[in-house]
């Protein structure tokens, strides 16, 4: 229980960790901290242009490829593509290239803790826009190429009964 209640703290005192601490939820920050700690266990074996090959210090022969051109980054580990949290390999390249700020693209809204909520007036406007867009789409769907009006497509209301 104390581990849940205990406040989060910065372990590495890194600018990347500080930015993540201020931007993401506590759950995703813990995952980020784990990845940042593990990043120190990797060394860059080969650097060619924008491609890096990383190797774990207790390697079993597996290497990970990271591509980073200063804006876009990808890793053969694919942690960001699956979970939305940067992997240790990408973080290691950020540290090696003296990148002190995580690009905003790599802080997805689903993990961010400070998402501005629209006011009631703004949400009413957004709802009206969504309804009008839906009715326009329904009208477009109801016409086929010959100009014949067809009934709108039905939408299911859950799982069918067995």
PyMOL commands that place a pseudoatom at each C-alpha (Angstrom):
pseudoatom trace, name=CA, resn=UNK, resi=1, chain=A, elem=C, hetatm=0, pos=[0.000, 0.000, 0.000]
pseudoatom trace, name=CA, resn=UNK, resi=2, chain=A, elem=C, hetatm=0, pos=[2.848, 2.414, 0.745]
pseudoatom trace, name=CA, resn=UNK, resi=3, chain=A, elem=C, hetatm=0, pos=[4.267, 1.952, -2.761]
pseudoatom trace, name=CA, resn=UNK, resi=4, chain=A, elem=C, hetatm=0, pos=[0.928, 3.097, -4.200]
pseudoatom trace, name=CA, resn=UNK, resi=5, chain=A, elem=C, hetatm=0, pos=[0.558, 6.086, -1.881]
pseudoatom trace, name=CA, resn=UNK, resi=6, chain=A, elem=C, hetatm=0, pos=[4.238, 7.108, -1.902]
pseudoatom trace, name=CA, resn=UNK, resi=7, chain=A, elem=C, hetatm=0, pos=[4.834, 10.149, -4.127]
pseudoatom trace, name=CA, resn=UNK, resi=8, chain=A, elem=C, hetatm=0, pos=[6.886, 9.729, -7.293]
pseudoatom trace, name=CA, resn=UNK, resi=9, chain=A, elem=C, hetatm=0, pos=[10.432, 11.035, -7.362]
pseudoatom trace, name=CA, resn=UNK, resi=10, chain=A, elem=C, hetatm=0, pos=[13.073, 11.653, -9.974]
pseudoatom trace, name=CA, resn=UNK, resi=11, chain=A, elem=C, hetatm=0, pos=[15.708, 8.914, -9.822]
pseudoatom trace, name=CA, resn=UNK, resi=12, chain=A, elem=C, hetatm=0, pos=[18.072, 9.852, -12.649]
pseudoatom trace, name=CA, resn=UNK, resi=13, chain=A, elem=C, hetatm=0, pos=[17.735, 13.661, -12.420]
pseudoatom trace, name=CA, resn=UNK, resi=14, chain=A, elem=C, hetatm=0, pos=[17.631, 13.769, -16.218]
pseudoatom trace, name=CA, resn=UNK, resi=15, chain=A, elem=C, hetatm=0, pos=[15.888, 16.497, -18.248]
pseudoatom trace, name=CA, resn=UNK, resi=16, chain=A, elem=C, hetatm=0, pos=[14.052, 13.728, -20.120]
pseudoatom trace, name=CA, resn=UNK, resi=17, chain=A, elem=C, hetatm=0, pos=[12.814, 12.295, -16.823]
pseudoatom trace, name=CA, resn=UNK, resi=18, chain=A, elem=C, hetatm=0, pos=[11.806, 15.743, -15.595]
pseudoatom trace, name=CA, resn=UNK, resi=19, chain=A, elem=C, hetatm=0, pos=[9.788, 16.402, -18.746]
pseudoatom trace, name=CA, resn=UNK, resi=20, chain=A, elem=C, hetatm=0, pos=[8.059, 13.020, -18.497]
pseudoatom trace, name=CA, resn=UNK, resi=21, chain=A, elem=C, hetatm=0, pos=[7.351, 13.615, -14.792]
pseudoatom trace, name=CA, resn=UNK, resi=22, chain=A, elem=C, hetatm=0, pos=[5.559, 16.870, -15.619]
pseudoatom trace, name=CA, resn=UNK, resi=23, chain=A, elem=C, hetatm=0, pos=[3.649, 15.529, -18.630]
pseudoatom trace, name=CA, resn=UNK, resi=24, chain=A, elem=C, hetatm=0, pos=[2.495, 11.938, -18.152]
pseudoatom trace, name=CA, resn=UNK, resi=25, chain=A, elem=C, hetatm=0, pos=[0.392, 9.986, -15.668]
pseudoatom trace, name=CA, resn=UNK, resi=26, chain=A, elem=C, hetatm=0, pos=[1.992, 8.285, -12.680]
pseudoatom trace, name=CA, resn=UNK, resi=27, chain=A, elem=C, hetatm=0, pos=[1.596, 4.805, -14.201]
pseudoatom trace, name=CA, resn=UNK, resi=28, chain=A, elem=C, hetatm=0, pos=[3.249, 5.754, -17.482]
pseudoatom trace, name=CA, resn=UNK, resi=29, chain=A, elem=C, hetatm=0, pos=[5.946, 7.702, -15.618]
pseudoatom trace, name=CA, resn=UNK, resi=30, chain=A, elem=C, hetatm=0, pos=[6.901, 4.562, -13.668]
pseudoatom trace, name=CA, resn=UNK, resi=31, chain=A, elem=C, hetatm=0, pos=[7.163, 2.645, -16.945]
pseudoatom trace, name=CA, resn=UNK, resi=32, chain=A, elem=C, hetatm=0, pos=[9.217, 5.483, -18.436]
pseudoatom trace, name=CA, resn=UNK, resi=33, chain=A, elem=C, hetatm=0, pos=[11.557, 5.443, -15.416]
pseudoatom trace, name=CA, resn=UNK, resi=34, chain=A, elem=C, hetatm=0, pos=[12.079, 1.690, -15.792]
pseudoatom trace, name=CA, resn=UNK, resi=35, chain=A, elem=C, hetatm=0, pos=[13.012, 2.135, -19.444]
pseudoatom trace, name=CA, resn=UNK, resi=36, chain=A, elem=C, hetatm=0, pos=[15.301, 5.088, -18.676]
pseudoatom trace, name=CA, resn=UNK, resi=37, chain=A, elem=C, hetatm=0, pos=[17.148, 3.085, -16.008]
pseudoatom trace, name=CA, resn=UNK, resi=38, chain=A, elem=C, hetatm=0, pos=[17.608, 0.159, -18.386]
pseudoatom trace, name=CA, resn=UNK, resi=39, chain=A, elem=C, hetatm=0, pos=[18.929, 2.483, -21.109]
pseudoatom trace, name=CA, resn=UNK, resi=40, chain=A, elem=C, hetatm=0, pos=[22.247, 2.724, -19.269]
pseudoatom trace, name=CA, resn=UNK, resi=41, chain=A, elem=C, hetatm=0, pos=[22.787, -1.027, -19.816]
pseudoatom trace, name=CA, resn=UNK, resi=42, chain=A, elem=C, hetatm=0, pos=[23.124, -0.545, -23.588]
pseudoatom trace, name=CA, resn=UNK, resi=43, chain=A, elem=C, hetatm=0, pos=[26.057, 0.644, -25.635]
pseudoatom trace, name=CA, resn=UNK, resi=44, chain=A, elem=C, hetatm=0, pos=[26.078, 1.969, -29.160]
pseudoatom trace, name=CA, resn=UNK, resi=45, chain=A, elem=C, hetatm=0, pos=[27.987, -0.555, -31.249]
pseudoatom trace, name=CA, resn=UNK, resi=46, chain=A, elem=C, hetatm=0, pos=[27.705, 1.069, -34.641]
pseudoatom trace, name=CA, resn=UNK, resi=47, chain=A, elem=C, hetatm=0, pos=[26.575, 4.449, -35.888]
pseudoatom trace, name=CA, resn=UNK, resi=48, chain=A, elem=C, hetatm=0, pos=[25.970, 4.971, -39.588]
pseudoatom trace, name=CA, resn=UNK, resi=49, chain=A, elem=C, hetatm=0, pos=[24.235, 8.184, -40.596]
pseudoatom trace, name=CA, resn=UNK, resi=50, chain=A, elem=C, hetatm=0, pos=[20.922, 8.185, -38.761]
pseudoatom trace, name=CA, resn=UNK, resi=51, chain=A, elem=C, hetatm=0, pos=[20.976, 4.480, -37.860]
pseudoatom trace, name=CA, resn=UNK, resi=52, chain=A, elem=C, hetatm=0, pos=[22.284, 3.139, -34.563]
pseudoatom trace, name=CA, resn=UNK, resi=53, chain=A, elem=C, hetatm=0, pos=[22.868, -0.428, -33.440]
pseudoatom trace, name=CA, resn=UNK, resi=54, chain=A, elem=C, hetatm=0, pos=[22.635, -1.026, -29.700]
pseudoatom trace, name=CA, resn=UNK, resi=55, chain=A, elem=C, hetatm=0, pos=[23.910, -3.978, -27.722]
pseudoatom trace, name=CA, resn=UNK, resi=56, chain=A, elem=C, hetatm=0, pos=[23.133, -5.022, -24.154]
pseudoatom trace, name=CA, resn=UNK, resi=57, chain=A, elem=C, hetatm=0, pos=[26.139, -5.496, -21.887]
pseudoatom trace, name=CA, resn=UNK, resi=58, chain=A, elem=C, hetatm=0, pos=[25.097, -9.134, -21.247]
pseudoatom trace, name=CA, resn=UNK, resi=59, chain=A, elem=C, hetatm=0, pos=[24.297, -9.678, -24.896]
pseudoatom trace, name=CA, resn=UNK, resi=60, chain=A, elem=C, hetatm=0, pos=[23.267, -13.006, -26.304]
pseudoatom trace, name=CA, resn=UNK, resi=61, chain=A, elem=C, hetatm=0, pos=[24.013, -11.789, -29.816]
pseudoatom trace, name=CA, resn=UNK, resi=62, chain=A, elem=C, hetatm=0, pos=[20.796, -9.809, -30.292]
pseudoatom trace, name=CA, resn=UNK, resi=63, chain=A, elem=C, hetatm=0, pos=[21.189, -6.205, -31.341]
pseudoatom trace, name=CA, resn=UNK, resi=64, chain=A, elem=C, hetatm=0, pos=[18.519, -3.550, -31.710]
pseudoatom trace, name=CA, resn=UNK, resi=65, chain=A, elem=C, hetatm=0, pos=[18.407, -1.042, -34.542]
pseudoatom trace, name=CA, resn=UNK, resi=66, chain=A, elem=C, hetatm=0, pos=[17.287, 2.514, -33.894]
pseudoatom trace, name=CA, resn=UNK, resi=67, chain=A, elem=C, hetatm=0, pos=[16.749, 5.112, -36.581]
pseudoatom trace, name=CA, resn=UNK, resi=68, chain=A, elem=C, hetatm=0, pos=[16.677, 8.757, -35.506]
pseudoatom trace, name=CA, resn=UNK, resi=69, chain=A, elem=C, hetatm=0, pos=[17.050, 11.767, -37.768]
pseudoatom trace, name=CA, resn=UNK, resi=70, chain=A, elem=C, hetatm=0, pos=[16.428, 14.389, -35.091]
pseudoatom trace, name=CA, resn=UNK, resi=71, chain=A, elem=C, hetatm=0, pos=[12.632, 14.371, -35.504]
pseudoatom trace, name=CA, resn=UNK, resi=72, chain=A, elem=C, hetatm=0, pos=[11.388, 10.843, -36.182]
pseudoatom trace, name=CA, resn=UNK, resi=73, chain=A, elem=C, hetatm=0, pos=[12.628, 7.751, -34.388]
pseudoatom trace, name=CA, resn=UNK, resi=74, chain=A, elem=C, hetatm=0, pos=[11.913, 4.054, -34.812]
pseudoatom trace, name=CA, resn=UNK, resi=75, chain=A, elem=C, hetatm=0, pos=[13.262, 0.994, -33.063]
pseudoatom trace, name=CA, resn=UNK, resi=76, chain=A, elem=C, hetatm=0, pos=[13.288, -2.682, -33.973]
pseudoatom trace, name=CA, resn=UNK, resi=77, chain=A, elem=C, hetatm=0, pos=[11.968, -3.392, -30.451]
pseudoatom trace, name=CA, resn=UNK, resi=78, chain=A, elem=C, hetatm=0, pos=[8.643, -1.635, -31.352]
pseudoatom trace, name=CA, resn=UNK, resi=79, chain=A, elem=C, hetatm=0, pos=[7.734, -0.737, -27.755]
pseudoatom trace, name=CA, resn=UNK, resi=80, chain=A, elem=C, hetatm=0, pos=[6.414, 2.698, -28.721]
pseudoatom trace, name=CA, resn=UNK, resi=81, chain=A, elem=C, hetatm=0, pos=[4.285, 1.296, -31.551]
pseudoatom trace, name=CA, resn=UNK, resi=82, chain=A, elem=C, hetatm=0, pos=[2.627, -1.224, -29.196]
pseudoatom trace, name=CA, resn=UNK, resi=83, chain=A, elem=C, hetatm=0, pos=[2.445, 0.599, -25.839]
pseudoatom trace, name=CA, resn=UNK, resi=84, chain=A, elem=C, hetatm=0, pos=[3.053, 4.271, -26.576]
pseudoatom trace, name=CA, resn=UNK, resi=85, chain=A, elem=C, hetatm=0, pos=[6.033, 4.456, -24.204]
pseudoatom trace, name=CA, resn=UNK, resi=86, chain=A, elem=C, hetatm=0, pos=[9.532, 5.048, -25.515]
pseudoatom trace, name=CA, resn=UNK, resi=87, chain=A, elem=C, hetatm=0, pos=[11.805, 2.027, -25.198]
pseudoatom trace, name=CA, resn=UNK, resi=88, chain=A, elem=C, hetatm=0, pos=[15.243, 1.944, -23.572]
pseudoatom trace, name=CA, resn=UNK, resi=89, chain=A, elem=C, hetatm=0, pos=[16.951, 1.778, -26.966]
pseudoatom trace, name=CA, resn=UNK, resi=90, chain=A, elem=C, hetatm=0, pos=[15.466, 5.041, -28.199]
pseudoatom trace, name=CA, resn=UNK, resi=91, chain=A, elem=C, hetatm=0, pos=[16.159, 6.691, -24.841]
pseudoatom trace, name=CA, resn=UNK, resi=92, chain=A, elem=C, hetatm=0, pos=[19.797, 5.537, -25.058]
pseudoatom trace, name=CA, resn=UNK, resi=93, chain=A, elem=C, hetatm=0, pos=[20.131, 7.185, -28.477]
pseudoatom trace, name=CA, resn=UNK, resi=94, chain=A, elem=C, hetatm=0, pos=[18.538, 10.370, -27.099]
pseudoatom trace, name=CA, resn=UNK, resi=95, chain=A, elem=C, hetatm=0, pos=[21.108, 10.416, -24.296]
pseudoatom trace, name=CA, resn=UNK, resi=96, chain=A, elem=C, hetatm=0, pos=[23.988, 9.674, -26.688]
pseudoatom trace, name=CA, resn=UNK, resi=97, chain=A, elem=C, hetatm=0, pos=[22.979, 12.473, -29.072]
pseudoatom trace, name=CA, resn=UNK, resi=98, chain=A, elem=C, hetatm=0, pos=[22.469, 14.954, -26.184]
pseudoatom trace, name=CA, resn=UNK, resi=99, chain=A, elem=C, hetatm=0, pos=[18.729, 15.304, -26.768]
pseudoatom trace, name=CA, resn=UNK, resi=100, chain=A, elem=C, hetatm=0, pos=[17.382, 17.029, -23.660]
pseudoatom trace, name=CA, resn=UNK, resi=101, chain=A, elem=C, hetatm=0, pos=[13.714, 17.131, -24.639]
pseudoatom trace, name=CA, resn=UNK, resi=102, chain=A, elem=C, hetatm=0, pos=[11.312, 14.416, -25.770]
pseudoatom trace, name=CA, resn=UNK, resi=103, chain=A, elem=C, hetatm=0, pos=[9.541, 15.440, -28.994]
pseudoatom trace, name=CA, resn=UNK, resi=104, chain=A, elem=C, hetatm=0, pos=[5.844, 16.058, -28.306]
pseudoatom trace, name=CA, resn=UNK, resi=105, chain=A, elem=C, hetatm=0, pos=[4.852, 13.313, -30.762]
pseudoatom trace, name=CA, resn=UNK, resi=106, chain=A, elem=C, hetatm=0, pos=[6.325, 10.759, -28.340]
pseudoatom trace, name=CA, resn=UNK, resi=107, chain=A, elem=C, hetatm=0, pos=[4.101, 11.892, -25.465]
pseudoatom trace, name=CA, resn=UNK, resi=108, chain=A, elem=C, hetatm=0, pos=[0.762, 10.475, -26.652]
pseudoatom trace, name=CA, resn=UNK, resi=109, chain=A, elem=C, hetatm=0, pos=[-2.430, 11.990, -25.207]
pseudoatom trace, name=CA, resn=UNK, resi=110, chain=A, elem=C, hetatm=0, pos=[-3.536, 8.645, -23.753]
pseudoatom trace, name=CA, resn=UNK, resi=111, chain=A, elem=C, hetatm=0, pos=[-0.584, 8.766, -21.302]
pseudoatom trace, name=CA, resn=UNK, resi=112, chain=A, elem=C, hetatm=0, pos=[-0.645, 12.505, -20.593]
pseudoatom trace, name=CA, resn=UNK, resi=113, chain=A, elem=C, hetatm=0, pos=[-2.030, 13.688, -17.274]
pseudoatom trace, name=CA, resn=UNK, resi=114, chain=A, elem=C, hetatm=0, pos=[-2.706, 17.278, -18.215]
pseudoatom trace, name=CA, resn=UNK, resi=115, chain=A, elem=C, hetatm=0, pos=[-5.264, 17.033, -21.001]
pseudoatom trace, name=CA, resn=UNK, resi=116, chain=A, elem=C, hetatm=0, pos=[-7.362, 20.211, -21.160]
pseudoatom trace, name=CA, resn=UNK, resi=117, chain=A, elem=C, hetatm=0, pos=[-11.055, 19.439, -20.834]
pseudoatom trace, name=CA, resn=UNK, resi=118, chain=A, elem=C, hetatm=0, pos=[-13.427, 21.509, -22.936]
pseudoatom trace, name=CA, resn=UNK, resi=119, chain=A, elem=C, hetatm=0, pos=[-15.905, 23.744, -21.148]
pseudoatom trace, name=CA, resn=UNK, resi=120, chain=A, elem=C, hetatm=0, pos=[-19.628, 22.932, -21.319]
pseudoatom trace, name=CA, resn=UNK, resi=121, chain=A, elem=C, hetatm=0, pos=[-20.118, 25.561, -24.043]
pseudoatom trace, name=CA, resn=UNK, resi=122, chain=A, elem=C, hetatm=0, pos=[-17.244, 24.143, -26.123]
pseudoatom trace, name=CA, resn=UNK, resi=123, chain=A, elem=C, hetatm=0, pos=[-18.508, 20.572, -25.677]
pseudoatom trace, name=CA, resn=UNK, resi=124, chain=A, elem=C, hetatm=0, pos=[-21.973, 21.659, -26.858]
pseudoatom trace, name=CA, resn=UNK, resi=125, chain=A, elem=C, hetatm=0, pos=[-20.448, 23.217, -29.970]
pseudoatom trace, name=CA, resn=UNK, resi=126, chain=A, elem=C, hetatm=0, pos=[-18.378, 20.079, -30.598]
pseudoatom trace, name=CA, resn=UNK, resi=127, chain=A, elem=C, hetatm=0, pos=[-21.471, 17.894, -30.211]
pseudoatom trace, name=CA, resn=UNK, resi=128, chain=A, elem=C, hetatm=0, pos=[-23.425, 20.055, -32.680]
pseudoatom trace, name=CA, resn=UNK, resi=129, chain=A, elem=C, hetatm=0, pos=[-20.573, 19.842, -35.199]
pseudoatom trace, name=CA, resn=UNK, resi=130, chain=A, elem=C, hetatm=0, pos=[-20.373, 16.048, -34.812]
pseudoatom trace, name=CA, resn=UNK, resi=131, chain=A, elem=C, hetatm=0, pos=[-24.162, 15.690, -35.294]
pseudoatom trace, name=CA, resn=UNK, resi=132, chain=A, elem=C, hetatm=0, pos=[-24.153, 17.881, -38.417]
pseudoatom trace, name=CA, resn=UNK, resi=133, chain=A, elem=C, hetatm=0, pos=[-21.172, 15.988, -39.860]
pseudoatom trace, name=CA, resn=UNK, resi=134, chain=A, elem=C, hetatm=0, pos=[-22.929, 12.670, -39.158]
pseudoatom trace, name=CA, resn=UNK, resi=135, chain=A, elem=C, hetatm=0, pos=[-26.129, 13.834, -40.904]
pseudoatom trace, name=CA, resn=UNK, resi=136, chain=A, elem=C, hetatm=0, pos=[-24.121, 15.000, -43.930]
pseudoatom trace, name=CA, resn=UNK, resi=137, chain=A, elem=C, hetatm=0, pos=[-22.356, 11.645, -44.042]
pseudoatom trace, name=CA, resn=UNK, resi=138, chain=A, elem=C, hetatm=0, pos=[-25.679, 9.786, -43.733]
pseudoatom trace, name=CA, resn=UNK, resi=139, chain=A, elem=C, hetatm=0, pos=[-27.117, 11.807, -46.630]
pseudoatom trace, name=CA, resn=UNK, resi=140, chain=A, elem=C, hetatm=0, pos=[-24.077, 11.019, -48.756]
pseudoatom trace, name=CA, resn=UNK, resi=141, chain=A, elem=C, hetatm=0, pos=[-24.311, 7.319, -47.862]
pseudoatom trace, name=CA, resn=UNK, resi=142, chain=A, elem=C, hetatm=0, pos=[-28.023, 7.225, -48.727]
pseudoatom trace, name=CA, resn=UNK, resi=143, chain=A, elem=C, hetatm=0, pos=[-27.351, 8.119, -52.376]
pseudoatom trace, name=CA, resn=UNK, resi=144, chain=A, elem=C, hetatm=0, pos=[-25.751, 5.710, -54.757]
pseudoatom trace, name=CA, resn=UNK, resi=145, chain=A, elem=C, hetatm=0, pos=[-24.192, 6.568, -58.116]
pseudoatom trace, name=CA, resn=UNK, resi=146, chain=A, elem=C, hetatm=0, pos=[-27.538, 6.689, -59.934]
pseudoatom trace, name=CA, resn=UNK, resi=147, chain=A, elem=C, hetatm=0, pos=[-29.000, 9.322, -57.610]
pseudoatom trace, name=CA, resn=UNK, resi=148, chain=A, elem=C, hetatm=0, pos=[-31.512, 6.859, -56.100]
pseudoatom trace, name=CA, resn=UNK, resi=149, chain=A, elem=C, hetatm=0, pos=[-32.239, 7.431, -52.437]
pseudoatom trace, name=CA, resn=UNK, resi=150, chain=A, elem=C, hetatm=0, pos=[-31.631, 4.386, -50.273]
pseudoatom trace, name=CA, resn=UNK, resi=151, chain=A, elem=C, hetatm=0, pos=[-32.328, 3.982, -46.572]
pseudoatom trace, name=CA, resn=UNK, resi=152, chain=A, elem=C, hetatm=0, pos=[-29.369, 4.737, -44.312]
pseudoatom trace, name=CA, resn=UNK, resi=153, chain=A, elem=C, hetatm=0, pos=[-27.237, 1.840, -43.165]
pseudoatom trace, name=CA, resn=UNK, resi=154, chain=A, elem=C, hetatm=0, pos=[-28.416, 0.331, -39.898]
pseudoatom trace, name=CA, resn=UNK, resi=155, chain=A, elem=C, hetatm=0, pos=[-26.129, 0.304, -36.896]
pseudoatom trace, name=CA, resn=UNK, resi=156, chain=A, elem=C, hetatm=0, pos=[-26.001, -2.545, -34.408]
pseudoatom trace, name=CA, resn=UNK, resi=157, chain=A, elem=C, hetatm=0, pos=[-26.705, -1.809, -30.758]
pseudoatom trace, name=CA, resn=UNK, resi=158, chain=A, elem=C, hetatm=0, pos=[-24.394, -4.380, -29.221]
pseudoatom trace, name=CA, resn=UNK, resi=159, chain=A, elem=C, hetatm=0, pos=[-23.847, -8.099, -29.455]
pseudoatom trace, name=CA, resn=UNK, resi=160, chain=A, elem=C, hetatm=0, pos=[-26.578, -10.158, -31.128]
pseudoatom trace, name=CA, resn=UNK, resi=161, chain=A, elem=C, hetatm=0, pos=[-28.521, -12.578, -28.944]
pseudoatom trace, name=CA, resn=UNK, resi=162, chain=A, elem=C, hetatm=0, pos=[-27.861, -16.260, -29.295]
for i in range(1, 162): cmd.bond("trace and resi %d" % i, "trace and resi %d" % (i + 1))
show_as sticks, trace
zoom trace
